[in-house]
Amino acid sequence: MSGSLHVRNLDDDLIRRLKRRAGRHGRSAEAEHREILRKALASENEIDFLALAAELRALTKGRKHTPSEELMREGRDAR
């Protein structure tokens, strides 16, 4: 299934530059936009939640942690 993305409020100069770039690559502005997004996001790695959680635990190891129920109680009492 293909999605659709609408980008609003683009600067006219940016649109002109996109169209020129698309022309140089022999593509429509829409195809050029897709290619720019594809390339920009190709190097993005999905965040591995378990690795991120392990990193956070390592960073906070040995620190005093306040139990969440205490924090919630303090928040309620402050109202």
Secondary structure, 3 states (H helix, E strand, C coil): CCCCCCCCCCCHHHHHHHHHHHHHCCCCHHHHHHHHHHHHHHCCCCCCHHHHHHHHHHHHCCCCCCCHHHHHHHHHHHC
